[in-house]
Amino acid sequence: MQHVVSQTREGERTSTDSAGTPDQKAPDHKTISNPLLFLKRWVANPLQMGSIVPSSASLCERIVRQTHWSASEYVLELGAGTGVVSRALLAAGLPADRLIVCEIVPEMAKHLAQSLRGARVIEGDARDLPRVLPANIQGNIGTVICGIPLVLLPVAEQARFIDSIEAVAPGRGFLHFTYCVTSPLPWKKHGLVAKREEWTPLNFPPASVWRYTPAR
Ligand SMILES: C[S@@+](CC[C@H](N)C(=O)[O-])C[C@H]1O[C@@H](n2cnc3c(N)ncnc32)[C@H](O)[C@@H]1O
């Protein structure tokens, strides 16, 4: 069952400081990363998490520089975890109301909603984007970032994520970060074109950012 945990709306309550002015200060990488929550979720479901620690600042920086959006477009992040990539996008200038994050674990979605003021946090399943994403966002997405560990899934299951992304961001493809040395997806089987855009040793484990686009 999907629900929007938080979203920007006129009149919505925002946190205020002691002077009563809105608190716009975004948490830094370390504050938002919440490694204990991450570790707890990894112990509970290692396949769903795919990593024992959140992405490093170096990896987030590389994801951000491959992320594009125009003034009218949204950025959609799938599997936002504790929000380190989201936070890096906001720090790079993405307006909060243009950031949509989708996270399946309720406890993490709650953490994201508390940390990412103004962003829309959707607690839901990325395999079900046509249903969980509001209609005005569908077809209006500059970049999709997928942090879900697709490499651990059978091909048919990977296809469910890829089809779901294609349904809401037709022709755009997606960025996907991974610890694999080679492509984490059998791109030809999925009818995709693949390009490794980035690599960093400053992550545990060292990681790459791949771009997959529909082969047309
Ligand atoms: C490797 S973690 C990445 C977290 C964060 N983006 C980062 O870079 O630190 C993968 C995340 O994907 C989430 N996830 C797994 N399956 C999902 C699904 N079907 N829909 C939405 N999120 C999912 C997990 O709960 C987890 O938070």
The ligand as an SDF file (V2000), in Angstrom:
LIG
                    3D

 27 29  0  0  0  0  0  0  0  0999 V2000
   21.4800    0.2550   -1.6250 C   0  0  0  0  0  0  0  0  0  0  0  0
   20.1460    1.0370   -0.7080 S   0  0  0  0  0  0  0  0  0  0  0  0
   20.4200    2.6740   -1.3690 C   0  0  0  0  0  0  0  0  0  0  0  0
   20.0670    3.7420   -0.3850 C   0  0  0  0  0  0  0  0  0  0  0  0
   20.4950    5.1570   -0.7650 C   0  0  0  0  0  0  0  0  0  0  0  0
   19.9810    5.5420   -2.0690 N   0  0  0  0  0  0  0  0  0  0  0  0
   21.9950    5.3090   -0.7500 C   0  0  0  0  0  0  0  0  0  0  0  0
   22.5750    5.4980   -1.8370 O   0  0  0  0  0  0  0  0  0  0  0  0
   22.5920    5.2580    0.3380 O   0  0  0  0  0  0  0  0  0  0  0  0
   18.6860    0.4370   -1.5460 C   0  0  0  0  0  0  0  0  0  0  0  0
   17.3690    1.0480   -1.0810 C   0  0  0  0  0  0  0  0  0  0  0  0
   16.3210    0.5890   -1.9580 O   0  0  0  0  0  0  0  0  0  0  0  0
   15.1400    0.3630   -1.1930 C   0  0  0  0  0  0  0  0  0  0  0  0
   14.2680   -0.5470   -1.9580 N   0  0  0  0  0  0  0  0  0  0  0  0
   14.4610   -1.8770   -2.1980 C   0  0  0  0  0  0  0  0  0  0  0  0
   13.4650   -2.3690   -2.9490 N   0  0  0  0  0  0  0  0  0  0  0  0
   12.6250   -1.3270   -3.2240 C   0  0  0  0  0  0  0  0  0  0  0  0
   11.4210   -1.2020   -3.9710 C   0  0  0  0  0  0  0  0  0  0  0  0
   10.8680   -2.2570   -4.5860 N   0  0  0  0  0  0  0  0  0  0  0  0
   10.8220    0.0080   -4.0620 N   0  0  0  0  0  0  0  0  0  0  0  0
   11.3700    1.0950   -3.4290 C   0  0  0  0  0  0  0  0  0  0  0  0
   12.5080    1.0290   -2.6970 N   0  0  0  0  0  0  0  0  0  0  0  0
   13.1300   -0.1620   -2.5950 C   0  0  0  0  0  0  0  0  0  0  0  0
   15.6970   -0.2430    0.0950 C   0  0  0  0  0  0  0  0  0  0  0  0
   14.7700   -0.1980    1.1530 O   0  0  0  0  0  0  0  0  0  0  0  0
   16.9420    0.6280    0.3080 C   0  0  0  0  0  0  0  0  0  0  0  0
   16.6150    1.7680    1.0760 O   0  0  0  0  0  0  0  0  0  0  0  0
  1  2  1  0
  2  3  1  0
  2 10  1  0
  3  4  1  0
  4  5  1  0
  5  6  1  0
  5  7  1  0
  7  8  2  0
  7  9  1  0
 10 11  1  0
 11 12  1  0
 11 26  1  0
 12 13  1  0
 13 14  1  0
 13 24  1  0
 14 15  1  0
 14 23  1  0
 15 16  2  0
 16 17  1  0
 17 18  1  0
 17 23  2  0
 18 19  1  0
 18 20  2  0
 20 21  1  0
 21 22  2  0
 22 23  1  0
 24 25  1  0
 24 26  1  0
 26 27  1  0
M  CHG  2   2   1   9  -1
M  END
$$$$
